[in-house]
Amino acid sequence: MTWPQIRARLRRLRRLPRRRTVKRVALALLLVVVVPVVAAAGALRASYAGAPADDAVTRGRDAVWLGHAWVDGRRSEKDLAGLKRRVAGTGIRDLYVHAGPLEHDGTLPASAYRGARRLIDAVHRELPGVRVQAWLGDVVAHGGTDGLKLGSAATRDAVVASARQVLTAGFEGVHLDVEPVSDGDGGFLALLDSLRPAVRSGGGVLSVAAQQIDPLPSMHAASRAFGGRKWWSQGYFAKVARRTDQIAVMSYDTALPWESLYGGYVAQQTRLALEVTPTGTDLLMGLPFFHTDDMGHHGSAETAAAALRGARLGLTREDRHRERFGVALYVDFAATEGDWRAYREAWGKRGQ
């Protein structure tokens, strides 16, 4: 054997332990990632097990998000008759009608909801007892991006003025949906502190669309490290809930791949929200009435039926007799007859 061949063999021998070390490190890292994921999946499946209580059904405090077509002239009397057919006899009390979006400075052009009065009068005529709230939303500015600047007092004042404006137009409440709001955002809390008394003085209710609660401790912090703002801590959720009359958790767009995991997740979110929502605040769990398929939403997993079962299980386990509880259906223009049937049969039919 030549000297170069000997040196080559020695080099190969020296590399062997290194390769084993690399493999061991890779395996350890894989276990660090996989074991918590498997454990979390198992916990969600367990949350979806069991049977909800027979009386875990509508309390008559449910809601549905309605698209902008209801106030811009695109919906007809025939559409209203269809809405009446779906809503009458259920627990739906609130319609969140898209009346915005807000401008980035917080203002709202009256032209955005020019057909509101006709809709409100028609709903009062055809669906007595159902309230029509103005759904006002915008994207929140972060790191120099365009959007609503919650830290600006002038912007917050403009949002309050816009709320007064829609109440004067006949809406019976304001449903605020600005997102994403970072966990701990003081500007958002300051906005709610100003908005609630203004809405109440106008005879309305303040409703807020809320982000999901940390499914694992400090999940919001981990998400923010990668530029995400999906979750709130349970403590911040509680602060928001204390400043509203009604809070609707957007418990969809979870990226979960299977129905059992998603249903368990909704059960978990329901429990977490019930633990900290004041008894005087209506808590609504948002349900998917849409069927898109992308990275954040798998239509085969995020079904209305799974969400309803999850909400019922969470209510049964945490606060079975709570009256100020309901579900919110997102969104009317993407819903199927199957979605409405699932709502009626599992939860929403009055007197069941």
C-alpha positions as CSV (number, residue, x, y, z in Angstrom):
1,M,0.0,0.0,0.0
2,T,1.4,3.4,-1.0
3,W,1.7,6.3,1.5
4,P,-1.0,8.3,-0.2
5,Q,-3.4,5.3,0.1
6,I,-2.6,5.0,3.8
7,R,-3.3,8.7,4.4
8,A,-6.6,8.5,2.6
9,R,-7.7,5.5,4.7
10,L,-6.7,7.3,7.9
11,R,-8.8,10.3,6.9
12,R,-11.8,8.1,6.3
13,L,-11.4,6.5,9.7
14,R,-11.2,9.9,11.3
15,R,-14.5,10.9,9.7
16,L,-16.5,8.0,10.9
17,P,-17.0,9.2,14.5
18,R,-17.9,12.6,13.2
19,R,-20.6,11.1,10.9
20,R,-22.0,9.2,13.8
21,T,-22.0,12.4,15.9
22,V,-23.8,14.3,13.2
23,K,-26.4,11.5,12.9
24,R,-27.0,11.5,16.7
25,V,-27.3,15.3,16.8
26,A,-29.8,15.2,13.8
27,L,-31.8,12.5,15.6
28,A,-31.9,14.5,18.8
29,L,-33.0,17.6,17.0
30,L,-35.7,15.6,15.2
31,L,-37.0,14.2,18.5
32,V,-37.0,17.7,20.0
33,V,-39.3,18.8,17.2
34,V,-41.4,15.6,16.7
35,V,-42.1,14.6,20.3
36,P,-43.9,17.9,21.3
37,V,-45.8,17.9,18.0
38,V,-47.0,14.3,18.6
39,A,-47.9,15.2,22.2
40,A,-49.8,18.3,21.1
41,A,-51.7,16.3,18.4
42,G,-52.6,13.7,21.0
43,A,-53.9,16.3,23.4
44,L,-56.1,17.8,20.7
45,R,-57.5,14.4,19.7
46,A,-58.3,13.8,23.4
47,S,-60.0,17.2,23.6
48,Y,-62.3,16.1,20.8
49,A,-63.3,12.8,22.5
50,G,-66.4,12.4,24.6
51,A,-69.9,13.6,24.2
52,P,-71.1,17.2,24.7
53,A,-74.0,17.8,27.1
54,D,-77.5,17.7,25.6
55,D,-78.1,21.2,26.8
56,A,-74.9,22.6,25.2
57,V,-77.0,24.3,22.5
58,T,-77.8,27.8,21.4
59,R,-78.5,30.4,24.0
60,G,-80.0,32.8,21.4
61,R,-76.8,34.8,21.2
62,D,-75.3,33.7,17.9
63,A,-74.1,35.9,15.0
64,V,-73.2,35.7,11.3
65,W,-70.8,37.8,9.3
66,L,-72.4,39.3,6.2
67,G,-70.5,40.6,3.2
68,H,-70.5,44.1,1.8
69,A,-73.0,43.2,-0.9
70,W,-75.8,43.7,1.7
71,V,-75.2,47.5,1.9
72,D,-73.9,48.4,-1.6
73,G,-77.0,47.5,-3.6
74,R,-76.1,44.1,-4.9
75,R,-78.5,42.1,-2.6
76,S,-82.1,41.9,-3.5
77,E,-85.4,41.1,-1.7
78,K,-84.9,37.5,-2.9
79,D,-81.6,37.4,-1.1
80,L,-83.2,38.7,2.0
81,A,-85.9,36.0,1.8
82,G,-83.1,33.4,1.6
83,L,-81.4,34.9,4.7
84,K,-84.7,34.9,6.6
85,R,-85.2,31.2,5.7
86,R,-81.7,30.4,7.1
87,V,-81.8,32.6,10.2
88,A,-85.5,32.4,11.4
89,G,-86.0,29.9,14.2
90,T,-82.3,29.8,15.1
91,G,-80.2,31.4,17.8
92,I,-78.8,34.1,15.6
93,R,-79.3,37.5,17.2
94,D,-76.6,39.6,15.5
95,L,-75.8,40.3,11.9
96,Y,-72.2,41.7,11.4
97,V,-72.7,43.6,8.2
98,H,-69.5,44.7,6.4
99,A,-69.9,48.5,6.3
100,G,-66.2,49.4,5.9
101,P,-63.4,49.0,5.4
102,L,-62.1,51.9,7.5
103,E,-59.6,54.1,5.8
104,H,-56.1,53.8,7.2
105,D,-56.6,57.1,9.1
106,G,-59.7,55.7,10.9
107,T,-62.3,57.6,8.9
108,L,-65.2,56.0,7.1
109,P,-66.8,57.4,3.9
110,A,-70.6,57.3,4.2
111,S,-70.7,56.1,0.6
112,A,-69.3,52.7,1.8
113,Y,-72.7,51.8,3.4
114,R,-75.2,53.7,1.3
115,G,-77.8,51.0,1.4
116,A,-77.6,50.3,5.1
117,R,-80.9,52.0,6.1
118,R,-82.9,49.9,3.6
119,L,-81.3,46.7,5.0
120,I,-81.8,47.6,8.6
121,D,-85.5,48.4,8.0
122,A,-85.9,45.1,6.1
123,V,-84.3,43.0,8.8
124,H,-86.4,44.6,11.5
125,R,-89.5,43.8,9.5
126,E,-88.6,40.3,8.5
127,L,-86.5,39.2,11.5
128,P,-87.8,41.0,14.5
129,G,-85.3,40.8,17.4
130,V,-82.3,40.5,15.2
131,R,-79.7,43.3,15.6
132,V,-77.7,44.7,12.7
133,Q,-74.2,45.7,13.6
134,A,-71.7,47.6,11.4
135,W,-68.6,45.4,10.8
136,L,-65.7,47.8,10.6
137,G,-62.3,46.5,9.8
138,D,-58.8,47.3,8.5
139,V,-55.4,45.9,8.5
140,V,-53.2,47.1,11.3
141,A,-49.9,48.8,10.5
142,H,-46.7,47.1,11.7
143,G,-43.1,48.1,11.1
144,G,-43.8,50.9,8.6
145,T,-46.4,49.0,6.6
146,D,-49.6,50.7,5.5
147,G,-52.5,50.3,7.7
148,L,-54.3,51.5,10.8
149,K,-51.9,53.0,13.3
150,L,-53.3,52.0,16.7
151,G,-50.6,54.0,18.5
152,S,-51.9,57.2,17.0
153,A,-54.4,59.1,19.2
154,A,-55.7,60.9,16.1
155,T,-56.4,57.6,14.4
156,R,-58.2,56.2,17.4
157,D,-60.3,59.4,17.7
158,A,-61.2,59.0,14.0
159,V,-62.3,55.3,14.6
160,V,-64.5,56.5,17.5
161,A,-66.1,59.2,15.2
162,S,-66.7,56.5,12.5
163,A,-68.5,54.4,15.1
164,R,-70.7,57.3,16.1
165,Q,-71.4,57.8,12.4
166,V,-72.7,54.3,11.7
167,L,-74.8,54.3,14.8
168,T,-76.4,57.6,13.6
169,A,-77.1,55.7,10.3
170,G,-79.2,53.2,12.2
171,F,-76.8,50.4,13.0
172,E,-77.3,48.9,16.5
173,G,-73.7,48.1,17.3
174,V,-70.2,48.2,16.1
175,H,-68.3,45.0,15.3
176,L,-64.6,45.9,15.2
177,D,-62.3,43.6,13.2
178,V,-58.8,45.1,12.9
179,E,-56.0,42.7,12.6
180,P,-53.4,41.5,13.2
181,V,-53.1,43.1,16.7
182,S,-49.9,42.2,18.5
183,D,-50.2,40.6,21.9
184,G,-50.0,43.4,24.6
185,D,-50.8,46.2,22.1
186,G,-51.7,49.1,24.4
187,G,-53.0,51.2,21.5
188,F,-55.7,48.7,20.8
189,L,-56.8,48.7,24.5
190,A,-56.8,52.5,24.5
191,L,-59.0,52.4,21.4
192,L,-61.5,50.1,23.1
193,D,-61.5,52.3,26.2
194,S,-62.7,55.2,24.1
195,L,-64.9,53.2,21.8
196,R,-67.1,51.4,24.3
197,P,-68.5,54.4,26.0
198,A,-69.1,56.2,22.7
199,V,-71.0,53.2,21.3
200,R,-73.0,52.7,24.4
201,S,-73.9,56.4,24.6
202,G,-75.3,55.9,21.0
203,G,-77.5,53.0,22.2
204,G,-75.3,50.3,20.6
205,V,-73.2,47.4,21.6
206,L,-69.4,47.0,21.1
207,S,-68.3,43.7,19.6
208,V,-64.7,42.7,18.8
209,A,-63.3,40.0,16.6
210,A,-60.5,38.5,18.6
211,Q,-57.4,36.5,17.7
212,Q,-56.8,33.0,19.0
213,I,-55.4,32.3,22.5
214,D,-51.9,30.7,22.9
215,P,-52.5,26.9,22.6
216,L,-49.2,26.4,24.2
217,P,-47.5,28.7,26.8
218,S,-45.9,31.8,25.1
219,M,-46.9,30.7,21.6
220,H,-47.5,34.3,20.7
221,A,-43.9,35.1,21.5
222,A,-42.5,32.3,19.4
223,S,-44.8,33.3,16.6
224,R,-43.6,36.9,16.8
225,A,-40.0,35.8,16.5
226,F,-40.9,34.6,13.0
227,G,-42.9,37.7,12.1
228,G,-46.3,36.3,13.0
229,R,-49.0,37.8,15.2
230,K,-51.6,35.0,15.2
231,W,-52.1,34.4,18.9
232,W,-52.7,36.4,22.0
233,S,-51.8,35.4,25.5
234,Q,-54.7,34.5,27.7
235,G,-54.1,37.5,29.8
236,Y,-54.2,39.9,26.9
237,F,-57.4,38.2,25.6
238,A,-58.9,38.9,29.1
239,K,-58.0,42.6,28.9
240,V,-59.8,42.9,25.6
241,A,-62.8,40.9,26.7
242,R,-63.2,43.2,29.7
243,R,-63.5,46.2,27.4
244,T,-66.2,44.8,25.1
245,D,-69.9,43.8,25.3
246,Q,-69.2,40.9,22.9
247,I,-66.1,39.1,21.8
248,A,-65.9,36.7,18.9
249,V,-62.9,34.4,18.6
250,M,-61.7,33.8,15.0
251,S,-61.2,30.1,15.7
252,Y,-60.4,29.1,12.1
253,D,-57.4,29.3,9.7
254,T,-55.5,27.0,12.0
255,A,-53.6,25.0,9.3
256,L,-54.5,21.8,11.1
257,P,-54.8,18.9,8.6
258,W,-57.5,16.7,10.2
259,E,-61.0,17.3,11.5
260,S,-60.4,15.6,14.8
261,L,-57.4,17.9,15.5
262,Y,-59.3,21.0,14.5
263,G,-62.3,20.1,16.6
264,G,-60.1,19.4,19.6
265,Y,-58.4,22.8,19.0
266,V,-61.8,24.6,19.0
267,A,-62.6,22.8,22.2
268,Q,-59.4,24.0,23.7
269,Q,-59.9,27.5,22.5
270,T,-63.4,27.5,23.9
271,R,-62.1,26.5,27.3
272,L,-59.3,29.0,27.3
273,A,-61.7,31.8,26.4
274,L,-64.3,30.8,28.9
275,E,-61.7,30.8,31.7
276,V,-61.1,34.6,31.4
277,T,-64.1,36.1,29.7
278,P,-66.2,38.2,32.2
279,T,-69.7,36.8,32.9
280,G,-71.1,40.1,31.6
281,T,-69.5,39.7,28.2
282,D,-71.0,37.6,25.4
283,L,-68.4,35.1,24.2
284,L,-68.8,33.8,20.7
285,M,-66.7,31.1,19.0
286,G,-66.2,31.8,15.3
287,L,-67.0,28.9,13.0
288,P,-65.8,28.4,9.4
289,F,-68.6,28.8,6.8
290,F,-66.1,28.9,4.0
291,H,-64.2,26.2,2.0
292,T,-60.9,27.6,0.7
293,D,-57.8,25.4,0.7
294,D,-54.4,26.9,1.3
295,M,-51.6,26.7,3.8
296,G,-53.6,28.2,6.6
297,H,-56.9,26.5,6.0
298,H,-57.8,23.0,5.0
299,G,-61.5,22.8,4.1
300,S,-61.7,19.0,4.8
301,A,-60.4,19.6,8.3
302,E,-61.9,22.9,9.3
303,T,-65.6,22.0,9.0
304,A,-68.6,23.7,10.6
305,A,-69.5,20.3,12.1
306,A,-66.1,19.9,13.8
307,A,-66.1,23.4,15.1
308,L,-69.6,23.1,16.5
309,R,-68.8,19.8,18.3
310,G,-65.6,21.4,19.6
311,A,-67.4,24.4,21.0
312,R,-70.0,22.3,22.6
313,L,-67.4,20.1,24.2
314,G,-65.5,23.1,25.5
315,L,-68.6,24.6,26.9
316,T,-69.7,21.3,28.5
317,R,-66.4,20.9,30.3
318,E,-65.7,24.5,31.4
319,D,-69.0,26.4,32.0
320,R,-71.9,24.3,30.9
321,H,-74.6,26.7,32.2
322,R,-73.1,29.9,31.0
323,E,-75.8,31.9,29.2
324,R,-73.7,34.6,27.6
325,F,-72.2,32.2,25.0
326,G,-72.7,31.6,21.3
327,V,-71.2,30.9,18.0
328,A,-70.4,33.2,15.1
329,L,-70.6,32.0,11.5
330,Y,-68.0,33.2,9.0
331,V,-69.2,34.1,6.3
332,D,-72.5,34.2,4.5
333,F,-71.4,34.5,0.9
334,A,-69.2,31.4,1.1
335,A,-71.5,29.2,3.2
336,T,-73.2,26.1,1.8
337,E,-76.5,24.6,2.7
338,G,-74.5,21.9,4.4
339,D,-73.0,24.5,6.7
340,W,-76.3,25.9,7.7
341,R,-77.7,22.4,8.2
342,A,-74.8,21.6,10.5
343,Y,-75.4,24.7,12.5
344,R,-79.1,24.0,12.9
345,E,-78.8,20.4,13.7
346,A,-75.9,20.6,16.2
347,W,-76.5,23.9,17.9
348,G,-78.6,26.6,16.5
349,K,-82.3,25.5,16.3
350,R,-84.3,27.2,19.0
351,G,-86.3,24.9,21.3
352,Q,-84.4,21.8,20.6
